[in-house]
Amino acid sequence: MRRSDRAMTLESCHRFLERASVGRLAMISRDEPYVIPVNFVYQDGAVYFHSAREGRKMEAIQSTPNVCFETDVMLGIKDDTDPCSMGTYYRSVIVFGVAEIVQDNDEALRALEAVVAKHSRRPDREAVSREDMEDVCVVRIIPREITGKVLEAPQALREPV
């Protein structure tokens, strides 16, 4: 990391992954980079998301399981009279790891329920059932490396996120 003064601790990276809503999954597909957004949950030291059982994402994961996962939040704009001093206040975490389809039905159900619970705002939401699992699969990214960077905005410049 070029700017080690902006490095997040591993503990801060874990907390950020637990709170972040959307991440971007980078893979190699058909011999080219392929990036897609996914809703996810970070639990038990792994990133989990769900997917249709077929499609380009699943083809990519099955052919080349090494992936990169990124999530971030913009905290504000660093404005300046000098354009070269402008920038963005942010937090971001990158996970390098191996993606694999979760084969254990109980683990997959727990992970999918956690994803839904994290993103649903409905108090009357039904729990995820085993029948719900028939058309989807759950993917787990086992991290090899987790890094994060932060440039905090001064309180007066923070934008709501």
C-alpha positions as CSV (number, residue, x, y, z in Angstrom):
1,M,0.0,0.0,0.0
2,R,1.5,3.2,-1.1
3,R,-0.1,5.4,1.5
4,S,0.5,3.4,4.6
5,D,-0.5,6.5,6.7
6,R,-4.1,5.8,5.5
7,A,-4.1,2.1,6.3
8,M,-6.9,0.7,8.4
9,T,-6.2,-1.8,11.1
10,L,-7.5,-5.3,10.4
11,E,-10.0,-4.9,13.2
12,S,-11.3,-1.7,11.5
13,C,-11.5,-3.6,8.2
14,H,-13.6,-6.3,9.8
15,R,-16.0,-3.8,11.3
16,F,-16.4,-2.0,8.0
17,L,-17.1,-5.2,6.2
18,E,-19.8,-6.0,8.8
19,R,-21.5,-2.6,8.1
20,A,-21.0,-2.1,4.4
21,S,-24.0,-2.8,2.1
22,V,-22.7,-3.3,-1.4
23,G,-19.4,-4.7,-2.6
24,R,-17.9,-5.2,-6.0
25,L,-16.7,-8.6,-7.0
26,A,-13.9,-8.8,-9.5
27,M,-13.2,-12.0,-11.4
28,I,-11.7,-13.2,-14.6
29,S,-14.4,-14.2,-17.1
30,R,-13.7,-15.3,-20.7
31,D,-10.1,-14.1,-20.4
32,E,-11.1,-10.5,-19.3
33,P,-11.8,-8.7,-16.1
34,Y,-15.4,-8.8,-14.9
35,V,-16.7,-6.7,-12.0
36,I,-20.2,-6.8,-10.6
37,P,-21.9,-5.3,-7.5
38,V,-23.3,-7.7,-4.9
39,N,-25.1,-7.4,-1.6
40,F,-23.2,-9.4,1.0
41,V,-22.7,-10.2,4.6
42,Y,-19.4,-10.6,6.4
43,Q,-19.5,-13.3,9.1
44,D,-17.3,-16.0,10.5
45,G,-14.3,-14.4,8.8
46,A,-15.7,-14.8,5.2
47,V,-17.7,-12.7,2.7
48,Y,-21.0,-14.4,1.7
49,F,-23.4,-13.5,-1.2
50,H,-26.0,-15.3,-3.1
51,S,-26.3,-15.9,-6.8
52,A,-28.4,-17.6,-9.5
53,R,-27.0,-21.0,-10.1
54,E,-26.1,-20.2,-13.7
55,G,-24.6,-17.2,-15.5
56,R,-21.4,-15.5,-16.2
57,K,-20.6,-14.9,-12.5
58,M,-20.9,-18.6,-11.7
59,E,-18.9,-19.5,-14.8
60,A,-16.1,-17.2,-13.7
61,I,-16.0,-18.4,-10.1
62,Q,-16.0,-22.1,-11.2
63,S,-13.2,-21.6,-13.8
64,T,-11.0,-19.2,-11.8
65,P,-12.0,-19.0,-8.1
66,N,-9.3,-16.4,-7.2
67,V,-11.3,-13.2,-6.8
68,C,-11.0,-9.6,-5.5
69,F,-13.8,-8.1,-3.5
70,E,-14.0,-4.3,-2.7
71,T,-16.4,-2.2,-0.7
72,D,-16.2,1.5,0.0
73,V,-18.1,4.6,1.2
74,M,-17.5,8.2,0.1
75,L,-17.3,10.5,3.2
76,G,-17.1,13.8,1.3
77,I,-15.2,15.8,-1.3
78,K,-11.9,17.3,-0.5
79,D,-12.2,20.6,-2.3
80,D,-9.3,23.0,-2.8
81,T,-8.4,26.0,-4.9
82,D,-5.6,23.9,-6.3
83,P,-7.1,21.2,-8.5
84,C,-4.2,18.9,-7.8
85,S,-5.0,19.0,-4.1
86,M,-8.6,18.0,-4.5
87,G,-9.7,14.5,-3.7
88,T,-12.2,12.3,-1.9
89,Y,-12.6,11.5,1.8
90,Y,-13.4,7.7,1.9
91,R,-13.2,4.4,3.6
92,S,-12.5,1.3,1.5
93,V,-11.6,-2.4,2.1
94,I,-10.2,-4.9,-0.4
95,V,-10.4,-8.6,0.1
96,F,-8.2,-11.0,-2.0
97,G,-9.4,-14.5,-1.7
98,V,-10.9,-17.7,-3.1
99,A,-14.6,-17.9,-3.9
100,E,-16.4,-21.2,-3.5
101,I,-20.0,-22.4,-3.6
102,V,-21.2,-23.3,-0.1
103,Q,-22.1,-27.0,-0.1
104,D,-23.3,-27.3,3.4
105,N,-27.0,-26.6,3.4
106,D,-27.2,-25.3,7.0
107,E,-24.3,-22.9,6.4
108,A,-25.8,-21.7,3.1
109,L,-29.2,-21.1,4.8
110,R,-27.6,-19.2,7.7
111,A,-25.6,-17.0,5.3
112,L,-28.6,-16.3,3.0
113,E,-30.7,-15.4,6.0
114,A,-27.9,-13.1,7.3
115,V,-27.8,-11.3,3.9
116,V,-31.5,-10.9,3.8
117,A,-31.7,-9.7,7.4
118,K,-28.9,-7.2,6.8
119,H,-30.6,-5.6,3.9
120,S,-34.3,-5.9,4.6
121,R,-36.1,-3.0,6.3
122,R,-39.4,-5.0,6.7
123,P,-40.3,-6.0,10.2
124,D,-42.9,-8.4,8.8
125,R,-40.3,-10.2,6.6
126,E,-40.5,-14.0,6.6
127,A,-37.4,-16.0,7.4
128,V,-35.5,-17.6,4.5
129,S,-36.7,-21.2,4.0
130,R,-35.0,-24.3,2.6
131,E,-37.4,-24.0,-0.4
132,D,-36.0,-20.5,-1.1
133,M,-32.6,-22.1,-1.5
134,E,-33.7,-24.2,-4.5
135,D,-33.1,-21.5,-7.1
136,V,-30.0,-19.8,-5.6
137,C,-26.6,-20.8,-4.4
138,V,-24.5,-19.1,-1.7
139,V,-20.9,-18.2,-2.4
140,R,-18.3,-17.8,0.3
141,I,-15.1,-15.8,-0.2
142,I,-12.3,-17.1,2.0
143,P,-9.9,-14.2,2.5
144,R,-6.2,-14.6,1.8
145,E,-5.6,-10.9,2.5
146,I,-7.7,-8.0,3.8
147,T,-6.5,-4.4,3.6
148,G,-8.3,-1.1,4.1
149,K,-7.6,2.6,3.6
150,V,-9.3,5.7,5.1
151,L,-9.1,9.4,4.6
152,E,-11.5,10.9,7.2
153,A,-13.3,14.1,6.3
154,P,-13.2,16.9,8.8
155,Q,-16.6,17.0,10.7
156,A,-17.7,20.2,9.0
157,L,-17.3,18.7,5.5
158,R,-18.9,15.3,6.1
159,E,-21.7,14.3,3.8
160,P,-24.5,12.0,5.0
161,V,-23.8,8.4,3.9
